[in-house]
Amino acid sequence: MSTAMNLIQIRDGGGDANGGFYSPAKEKAANRGGYSCRSPFLWRLRKHIAAAKFKALVIVCVLFSVVLFFLRIDSLMGWSFDDSSSVSSPSRGGYTVLINTWKRNSLLKTSVAHYASCRGTDAIHVVWSESNAPSNELKAYLKRIVFSKSQKANKPNFRFDLNEEDNLNNRFKPIEELRTDAIFSVDDDVIVPCSTLDFAFTVWQTAPSTMVGFVPRMHWIAEEKNGVGYYEYGGWWSVWWMGTYSMVLSKAAFFHRKYLDIYTHKMPTSIRDYVMQERNCEDIAMSLLVANETGAPPVWVKGKIYEIGSSGISSLKGHNHKRKKCLNDFISLYGTIPLVSTTVKAVHASYDWFW
């Protein structure tokens, strides 16, 4: 019997106080002390809490890494995009802002103040076609505001281009002593944020012979009779729905200064007469002119612009019908359709994740 007991029990060499036998399980239980009575539920709960904390830590680390990646994506990819190097370099010259205005001095003041603050602005010219010349008070105010708003050491030139008659063709007259090739044509009630404007200028620099702007329009053939096509003129909603365009309007667009000379001296006189008589469509005429010269489409730049005026020609009844008529009449005068449609849109990839 004692032999059997020795096989299943191992006596401690020194024994214990009670003469008991050594047991590893009993020793572990004794070392755990008070935890030996802990319930299995509490033990599992503690285990799950620890796992959840670890998972939360991992998620936080991953999110931090993602944010850091996007904040430093330019350097990680070897990109170094800086608008300032292209819009304010003396070798590139910046751009001239050409503002067309008509009896809206309050809007003109706002517009001049804004564009004077843009770092790419080299000069601001106001196309003035009113019968009365601008007052000395208005001239002095605008010169002061240009000086105060400009953030550059070399302040933009400012001047009025005065015209004796009210004629929409005036906005495209050649300008002497221009220091830039780039013209930004804009209405007095349109505000383009400076960062957006400077980006559009960099786009124009890649294609200086075409028009680059923010207000796209389109055309499409509506019917054909006896071999002659008749075209529809599509506004913004048509562009949005169809996803294509063939014009950008000169109410907010860049073009090369050479087109001022071509518009005034080389474009068919009948088109300028038409614009003067109808008091409309000078922007369509310019779009056709540039397309006819280049055989290329314009470039639409994605960017938010603000129209601060309450009314204009486009708000008048029958405006779209007149635009359609202008388009078809101009096409007949050209004897062809020079407009080229495109689906290309310029987007600033540093600011837009979803193109």
The 8 nearest C-alpha neighbors of each residue, nearest first, counted from 0:
[[1, 3, 2, 4, 5, 6, 7, 8],
 [2, 0, 4, 3, 5, 6, 8, 7],
 [1, 3, 5, 0, 4, 6, 7, 8],
 [4, 2, 6, 0, 5, 1, 7, 8],
 [3, 5, 1, 6, 2, 7, 8, 0],
 [4, 6, 2, 8, 3, 7, 1, 9],
 [7, 5, 3, 4, 8, 2, 9, 1],
 [8, 6, 4, 5, 9, 3, 2, 10],
 [9, 7, 5, 4, 6, 10, 20, 21],
 [10, 8, 20, 5, 21, 11, 7, 6],
 [9, 11, 20, 21, 12, 8, 14, 19],
 [12, 10, 14, 21, 13, 20, 9, 15],
 [11, 13, 14, 10, 9, 21, 15, 20],
 [12, 14, 11, 15, 10, 18, 16, 21],
 [15, 13, 11, 18, 12, 19, 10, 16],
 [16, 14, 18, 17, 19, 13, 11, 20],
 [15, 17, 18, 14, 19, 13, 20, 11],
 [18, 16, 19, 15, 14, 20, 21, 13],
 [17, 19, 15, 14, 16, 20, 10, 11],
 [20, 18, 17, 15, 14, 21, 16, 10],
 [19, 21, 10, 11, 9, 22, 8, 18],
 [22, 20, 11, 10, 9, 19, 23, 14],
 [21, 23, 25, 24, 26, 20, 9, 8],
 [24, 22, 26, 25, 27, 21, 28, 29],
 [25, 23, 27, 26, 22, 28, 29, 21],
 [24, 26, 28, 22, 23, 27, 29, 21],
 [25, 27, 23, 29, 24, 28, 30, 22],
 [28, 26, 30, 24, 29, 25, 31, 23],
 [27, 29, 25, 31, 26, 30, 35, 24],
 [28, 30, 26, 32, 27, 31, 25, 35],
 [29, 31, 27, 32, 28, 26, 25, 35],
 [32, 30, 28, 29, 34, 35, 33, 27],
 [31, 33, 30, 29, 34, 35, 28, 36],
 [34, 32, 35, 31, 36, 37, 29, 30],
 [35, 33, 37, 36, 31, 32, 28, 38],
 [34, 36, 33, 37, 31, 32, 28, 29],
 [35, 37, 34, 33, 38, 32, 39, 31],
 [38, 36, 34, 35, 39, 41, 42, 33],
 [37, 39, 40, 41, 36, 42, 35, 34],
 [40, 38, 42, 41, 43, 37, 44, 36],
 [41, 39, 43, 38, 42, 44, 37, 45],
 [42, 40, 44, 43, 39, 38, 45, 37],
 [41, 43, 39, 45, 40, 44, 46, 38],
 [42, 44, 46, 40, 45, 41, 39, 47],
 [45, 43, 41, 47, 46, 42, 40, 48],
 [44, 46, 48, 42, 43, 47, 41, 49],
 [45, 47, 43, 49, 44, 48, 42, 50],
 [48, 46, 50, 44, 49, 45, 51, 43],
 [49, 47, 51, 45, 50, 46, 44, 52],
 [48, 50, 52, 46, 47, 51, 45, 53],
 [51, 49, 47, 53, 48, 52, 54, 46],
 [50, 52, 48, 54, 53, 49, 47, 55],
 [53, 51, 55, 49, 50, 54, 56, 48],
 [52, 54, 56, 50, 51, 55, 57, 49],
 [53, 55, 57, 51, 56, 52, 58, 50],
 [56, 54, 52, 58, 57, 53, 51, 59],
 [55, 57, 53, 59, 54, 58, 52, 60],
 [56, 58, 54, 60, 55, 59, 61, 53],
 [59, 57, 61, 55, 60, 56, 62, 54],
 [60, 58, 62, 56, 61, 57, 63, 55],
 [59, 61, 63, 57, 58, 62, 64, 56],
 [60, 62, 64, 58, 63, 59, 57, 65],
 [63, 61, 65, 59, 64, 60, 58, 66],
 [62, 64, 60, 66, 61, 65, 59, 67],
 [63, 65, 61, 67, 62, 66, 68, 60],
 [66, 64, 68, 62, 67, 63, 61, 69],
 [67, 65, 63, 69, 68, 64, 70, 62],
 [66, 68, 70, 64, 65, 69, 63, 71],
 [69, 67, 65, 71, 66, 70, 72, 64],
 [68, 70, 72, 66, 71, 67, 65, 73],
 [71, 69, 67, 68, 72, 66, 73, 65],
 [70, 72, 68, 69, 73, 74, 75, 67],
 [71, 73, 69, 75, 74, 68, 70, 76],
 [74, 72, 78, 76, 71, 75, 77, 79],
 [73, 75, 77, 76, 72, 71, 78, 79],
 [76, 74, 72, 73, 77, 71, 78, 68],
 [77, 75, 73, 74, 78, 72, 71, 79],
 [76, 78, 74, 75, 73, 79, 72, 80],
 [79, 77, 73, 76, 74, 80, 75, 72],
 [78, 80, 73, 81, 77, 74, 76, 82],
 [81, 79, 78, 82, 73, 349, 84, 83],
 [80, 82, 83, 84, 79, 85, 86, 78],
 [83, 81, 84, 85, 86, 80, 198, 197],
 [82, 84, 86, 85, 81, 87, 88, 118],
 [85, 83, 82, 88, 81, 86, 87, 80],
 [84, 86, 83, 82, 88, 87, 201, 91],
 [87, 85, 119, 93, 83, 84, 88, 82],
 [86, 88, 119, 93, 83, 85, 84, 89],
 [87, 89, 90, 91, 85, 84, 86, 92],
 [90, 88, 92, 91, 87, 93, 86, 85],
 [91, 89, 88, 92, 87, 93, 85, 86],
 [90, 92, 88, 89, 93, 85, 86, 87],
 [93, 91, 89, 179, 90, 88, 94, 87],
 [92, 94, 119, 86, 87, 121, 91, 120],
 [95, 93, 181, 120, 121, 179, 182, 119],
 [94, 96, 122, 182, 121, 123, 183, 120],
 [95, 97, 123, 183, 182, 184, 122, 124],
 [96, 98, 184, 124, 183, 125, 123, 185],
 [99, 97, 125, 185, 186, 187, 126, 124],
 [98, 100, 126, 186, 187, 125, 170, 185],
 [101, 99, 187, 126, 98, 127, 186, 102],
 [100, 102, 103, 129, 128, 127, 99, 104],
 [103, 101, 104, 100, 129, 107, 105, 127],
 [104, 102, 106, 105, 101, 107, 100, 187],
 [103, 105, 107, 106, 102, 108, 101, 100],
 [104, 106, 108, 107, 103, 109, 110, 102],
 [107, 105, 109, 104, 108, 103, 188, 187],
 [106, 108, 104, 110, 105, 187, 109, 111],
 [109, 107, 105, 111, 106, 110, 112, 104],
 [110, 108, 106, 112, 107, 111, 113, 105],
 [109, 111, 107, 113, 112, 108, 187, 106],
 [112, 110, 108, 114, 113, 109, 115, 107],
 [113, 111, 109, 115, 110, 114, 144, 145],
 [112, 114, 110, 111, 115, 116, 109, 117],
 [113, 115, 116, 117, 111, 112, 110, 120],
 [114, 116, 149, 145, 112, 113, 117, 148],
 [115, 117, 149, 148, 114, 113, 150, 118],
 [118, 116, 193, 114, 119, 115, 120, 113],
 [117, 119, 120, 116, 87, 151, 150, 86],
 [118, 120, 86, 93, 87, 117, 94, 121],
 [121, 119, 94, 118, 117, 122, 93, 95],
 [120, 122, 155, 94, 95, 93, 119, 156],
 [123, 121, 156, 155, 95, 120, 157, 96],
 [122, 124, 96, 157, 95, 97, 156, 125],
 [125, 123, 97, 158, 159, 157, 98, 96],
 [124, 126, 159, 98, 160, 127, 97, 99],
 [125, 127, 99, 160, 170, 98, 159, 100],
 [128, 126, 161, 160, 129, 125, 162, 100],
 [129, 127, 165, 162, 164, 161, 126, 163],
 [130, 128, 131, 127, 165, 132, 101, 164],
 [129, 131, 163, 132, 128, 164, 165, 162],
 [132, 130, 129, 133, 134, 128, 163, 127],
 [131, 133, 134, 130, 129, 161, 127, 128],
 [134, 132, 137, 131, 135, 138, 127, 136],
 [135, 133, 137, 136, 132, 138, 131, 139],
 [134, 136, 138, 137, 139, 133, 140, 132],
 [135, 137, 139, 134, 138, 140, 133, 141],
 [138, 136, 140, 134, 135, 139, 141, 133],
 [139, 137, 135, 141, 136, 140, 142, 134],
 [138, 140, 136, 142, 137, 141, 135, 143],
 [139, 141, 137, 143, 138, 142, 136, 144],
 [142, 140, 144, 138, 143, 139, 145, 137],
 [141, 143, 145, 139, 144, 140, 138, 146],
 [144, 142, 146, 140, 141, 145, 147, 139],
 [143, 145, 141, 147, 146, 142, 148, 112],
 [146, 144, 142, 115, 148, 143, 147, 149],
 [145, 147, 143, 144, 149, 148, 154, 142],
 [148, 146, 144, 145, 149, 143, 150, 115],
 [149, 147, 116, 145, 146, 115, 144, 112],
 [148, 150, 116, 115, 151, 146, 147, 145],
 [151, 149, 116, 148, 152, 118, 154, 117],
 [152, 150, 153, 149, 154, 118, 155, 116],
 [151, 153, 154, 150, 149, 155, 146, 118],
 [154, 152, 151, 155, 121, 149, 150, 156],
 [153, 155, 151, 152, 149, 146, 156, 145],
 [156, 154, 122, 121, 157, 120, 153, 123],
 [155, 157, 122, 123, 154, 121, 158, 124],
 [158, 156, 123, 122, 124, 155, 142, 159],
 [157, 159, 124, 125, 160, 123, 156, 142],
 [158, 160, 125, 124, 161, 126, 127, 157],
 [159, 161, 126, 125, 127, 124, 158, 162],
 [160, 162, 127, 159, 128, 126, 163, 132],
 [163, 161, 128, 164, 127, 160, 169, 165],
 [162, 164, 130, 128, 161, 165, 129, 127],
 [165, 163, 162, 128, 166, 130, 129, 169],
 [164, 166, 128, 129, 167, 163, 162, 130],
 [165, 167, 168, 275, 169, 164, 128, 278],
 [168, 166, 169, 170, 275, 278, 281, 165],
 [167, 169, 166, 170, 171, 281, 271, 275],
 [170, 168, 167, 172, 171, 166, 126, 162],
 [169, 171, 168, 172, 126, 167, 99, 97],
 [172, 170, 259, 169, 168, 173, 262, 263],
 [171, 173, 169, 259, 170, 263, 174, 260],
 [174, 172, 259, 260, 171, 175, 263, 256],
 [175, 173, 177, 172, 176, 259, 160, 256],
 [174, 176, 177, 173, 178, 172, 160, 256],
 [177, 175, 178, 174, 179, 173, 122, 156],
 [176, 178, 175, 179, 174, 180, 95, 122],
 [177, 179, 176, 92, 180, 121, 95, 122],
 [180, 178, 92, 181, 94, 177, 95, 93],
 [179, 181, 256, 255, 182, 178, 94, 92],
 [182, 180, 94, 255, 179, 254, 256, 95],
 [183, 181, 95, 253, 254, 94, 256, 255],
 [184, 182, 253, 96, 252, 97, 95, 185],
 [183, 185, 97, 252, 251, 249, 182, 250],
 [186, 184, 250, 251, 98, 97, 183, 99],
 [185, 187, 250, 99, 188, 189, 98, 100],
 [186, 188, 100, 107, 189, 98, 99, 110],
 [189, 187, 308, 307, 186, 306, 106, 190],
 [190, 188, 306, 186, 305, 187, 307, 191],
 [189, 191, 305, 304, 306, 192, 110, 188],
 [190, 192, 304, 196, 193, 305, 189, 195],
 [193, 191, 195, 194, 196, 190, 304, 303],
 [192, 194, 196, 117, 195, 197, 191, 114],
 [195, 193, 197, 196, 192, 198, 117, 82],
 [196, 194, 198, 192, 193, 197, 302, 199],
 [195, 197, 193, 199, 198, 194, 191, 192],
 [196, 198, 200, 194, 199, 195, 193, 86],
 [197, 199, 195, 201, 200, 196, 194, 202],
 [200, 198, 202, 196, 197, 201, 203, 195],
 [199, 201, 203, 197, 198, 202, 204, 196],
 [200, 202, 204, 198, 203, 199, 197, 85],
 [203, 201, 199, 200, 204, 205, 198, 206],
 [202, 204, 200, 206, 207, 205, 201, 211],
 [203, 205, 201, 207, 202, 206, 200, 181],
 [204, 206, 203, 202, 207, 201, 200, 208],
 [207, 205, 203, 204, 208, 209, 202, 210],
 [208, 206, 204, 203, 209, 205, 255, 254],
 [209, 207, 206, 255, 293, 210, 254, 289],
 [208, 210, 207, 297, 206, 254, 289, 211],
 [211, 209, 254, 297, 253, 298, 212, 252],
 [212, 210, 298, 253, 252, 203, 297, 299],
 [211, 213, 252, 299, 247, 251, 300, 253],
 [212, 214, 300, 299, 251, 215, 252, 301],
 [213, 215, 247, 248, 212, 251, 216, 299],
 [216, 214, 247, 246, 244, 299, 213, 248],
 [215, 217, 246, 234, 244, 233, 247, 245],
 [218, 216, 244, 245, 233, 246, 232, 238],
 [217, 219, 232, 231, 233, 230, 245, 220],
 [220, 218, 230, 231, 221, 217, 232, 233],
 [219, 221, 230, 229, 222, 231, 228, 218],
 [222, 220, 230, 229, 231, 219, 223, 228],
 [223, 221, 229, 220, 228, 224, 230, 227],
 [222, 224, 228, 227, 229, 226, 225, 221],
 [225, 223, 227, 226, 228, 222, 229, 221],
 [226, 224, 227, 223, 228, 222, 229, 221],
 [225, 227, 224, 223, 228, 222, 229, 335],
 [228, 226, 224, 223, 225, 229, 222, 331],
 [229, 227, 223, 222, 220, 230, 224, 226],
 [230, 228, 222, 221, 220, 223, 327, 227],
 [229, 231, 220, 221, 219, 327, 218, 228],
 [230, 232, 219, 218, 221, 323, 220, 233],
 [233, 231, 218, 323, 217, 230, 322, 234],
 [234, 232, 217, 237, 218, 216, 231, 238],
 [233, 235, 216, 237, 236, 238, 232, 217],
 [234, 236, 238, 237, 239, 216, 215, 233],
 [237, 235, 239, 238, 234, 240, 233, 241],
 [236, 238, 240, 233, 235, 239, 234, 241],
 [239, 237, 235, 241, 236, 242, 240, 243],
 [240, 238, 236, 242, 237, 241, 235, 243],
 [239, 241, 237, 238, 242, 236, 243, 235],
 [242, 240, 238, 243, 239, 237, 244, 236],
 [243, 241, 239, 238, 240, 342, 244, 237],
 [242, 244, 342, 241, 238, 341, 340, 217],
 [243, 245, 217, 216, 340, 341, 238, 246],
 [246, 244, 340, 217, 339, 338, 296, 216],
 [247, 245, 216, 215, 286, 217, 244, 297],
 [248, 246, 215, 214, 212, 216, 297, 249],
 [247, 249, 250, 214, 282, 246, 251, 215],
 [248, 250, 252, 251, 282, 184, 185, 247],
 [249, 251, 185, 186, 248, 184, 252, 189],
 [252, 250, 185, 249, 184, 212, 213, 248],
 [253, 251, 212, 249, 184, 211, 183, 250],
 [254, 252, 183, 211, 182, 210, 212, 184],
 [253, 255, 210, 182, 181, 209, 256, 252],
 [254, 256, 181, 257, 180, 182, 258, 207],
 [255, 257, 258, 180, 259, 182, 181, 254],
 [258, 256, 259, 255, 260, 261, 180, 173],
 [257, 259, 261, 260, 256, 262, 255, 254],
 [260, 258, 173, 171, 262, 257, 261, 172],
 [259, 261, 263, 258, 173, 262, 257, 264],
 [260, 262, 265, 258, 264, 263, 259, 266],
 [263, 261, 266, 259, 260, 258, 264, 265],
 [264, 262, 260, 261, 172, 265, 259, 266],
 [263, 265, 261, 260, 262, 266, 268, 267],
 [266, 264, 261, 262, 263, 267, 260, 268],
 [265, 267, 262, 261, 264, 268, 263, 288],
 [268, 266, 269, 270, 265, 271, 332, 333],
 [267, 269, 271, 270, 272, 266, 265, 264],
 [268, 270, 272, 267, 271, 273, 332, 266],
 [271, 269, 273, 268, 272, 267, 274, 329],
 [270, 272, 274, 268, 273, 269, 275, 168],
 [273, 271, 269, 275, 270, 274, 276, 268],
 [272, 274, 270, 276, 271, 275, 277, 269],
 [275, 273, 271, 277, 272, 278, 276, 279],
 [276, 274, 272, 278, 273, 166, 277, 271],
 [275, 277, 273, 274, 278, 272, 279, 271],
 [276, 278, 274, 279, 275, 273, 280, 272],
 [279, 277, 275, 274, 276, 167, 166, 280],
 [278, 280, 277, 274, 281, 167, 275, 312],
 [281, 279, 283, 282, 274, 284, 325, 322],
 [280, 282, 284, 283, 274, 279, 285, 167],
 [283, 281, 285, 280, 284, 249, 248, 286],
 [282, 284, 286, 280, 285, 281, 287, 326],
 [283, 285, 281, 287, 282, 286, 288, 280],
 [284, 286, 288, 282, 283, 287, 289, 281],
 [287, 285, 283, 289, 288, 284, 246, 290],
 [286, 288, 290, 284, 285, 289, 291, 338],
 [287, 289, 285, 291, 286, 290, 284, 292],
 [290, 288, 292, 291, 286, 287, 293, 285],
 [291, 289, 287, 294, 293, 292, 288, 338],
 [290, 292, 337, 288, 289, 294, 293, 287],
 [293, 291, 289, 290, 294, 288, 295, 287],
 [294, 292, 295, 290, 291, 289, 208, 209],
 [293, 295, 290, 291, 292, 337, 296, 339],
 [296, 294, 293, 290, 339, 297, 209, 338],
 [295, 297, 339, 340, 245, 341, 290, 298],
 [298, 296, 210, 209, 211, 246, 247, 299],
 [299, 297, 211, 210, 300, 212, 344, 296],
 [298, 300, 344, 212, 213, 211, 345, 215],
 [301, 299, 345, 213, 344, 212, 302, 199],
 [300, 302, 346, 345, 299, 344, 213, 303],
 [303, 301, 195, 300, 304, 213, 346, 191],
 [302, 304, 305, 301, 191, 192, 195, 213],
 [305, 303, 191, 190, 302, 306, 192, 189],
 [304, 306, 190, 189, 307, 191, 303, 188],
 [305, 307, 189, 188, 308, 190, 304, 309],
 [308, 306, 188, 305, 189, 309, 190, 106],
 [307, 309, 188, 310, 306, 106, 311, 189],
 [310, 308, 307, 311, 306, 188, 314, 106],
 [311, 309, 308, 314, 312, 313, 315, 307],
 [310, 312, 313, 314, 309, 315, 308, 188],
 [311, 313, 314, 315, 310, 318, 279, 278],
 [312, 314, 311, 315, 318, 310, 319, 316],
 [315, 313, 312, 311, 310, 316, 318, 317],
 [316, 314, 313, 312, 318, 317, 311, 310],
 [317, 315, 318, 314, 313, 319, 320, 312],
 [316, 318, 320, 319, 321, 315, 322, 314],
 [317, 319, 321, 320, 316, 315, 313, 322],
 [320, 318, 322, 321, 317, 323, 232, 313],
 [319, 321, 323, 317, 322, 318, 324, 232],
 [322, 320, 324, 318, 319, 323, 325, 317],
 [321, 323, 319, 325, 324, 320, 326, 318],
 [324, 322, 232, 320, 326, 321, 325, 231],
 [323, 325, 321, 327, 322, 326, 328, 320],
 [326, 324, 322, 328, 323, 327, 329, 321],
 [325, 327, 323, 329, 324, 328, 330, 322],
 [326, 328, 330, 324, 329, 325, 331, 230],
 [327, 329, 325, 331, 330, 326, 324, 332],
 [330, 328, 332, 326, 331, 327, 325, 333],
 [331, 329, 327, 333, 332, 328, 336, 335],
 [330, 332, 334, 328, 329, 333, 327, 335],
 [333, 331, 329, 330, 334, 328, 270, 269],
 [334, 332, 330, 335, 331, 329, 336, 337],
 [333, 335, 331, 332, 330, 336, 329, 337],
 [336, 334, 333, 330, 337, 331, 332, 338],
 [335, 337, 330, 338, 334, 333, 287, 331],
 [336, 338, 291, 290, 335, 287, 339, 294],
 [339, 337, 290, 336, 245, 287, 340, 296],
 [340, 338, 296, 245, 295, 337, 341, 290],
 [341, 339, 245, 244, 296, 243, 338, 342],
 [340, 342, 243, 343, 244, 245, 296, 339],
 [341, 343, 243, 242, 344, 244, 340, 245],
 [344, 342, 341, 345, 298, 299, 243, 244],
 [343, 345, 299, 300, 346, 298, 342, 301],
 [346, 344, 300, 301, 299, 343, 347, 298],
 [345, 347, 301, 348, 344, 300, 354, 351],
 [346, 348, 349, 350, 351, 345, 198, 301],
 [349, 347, 351, 350, 346, 352, 354, 353],
 [350, 348, 347, 351, 352, 73, 80, 346],
 [349, 351, 348, 347, 352, 346, 353, 354],
 [352, 350, 348, 353, 349, 347, 354, 346],
 [353, 351, 354, 350, 348, 349, 347, 346],
 [352, 354, 351, 348, 350, 346, 347, 349],
 [353, 351, 352, 346, 348, 347, 344, 345]]
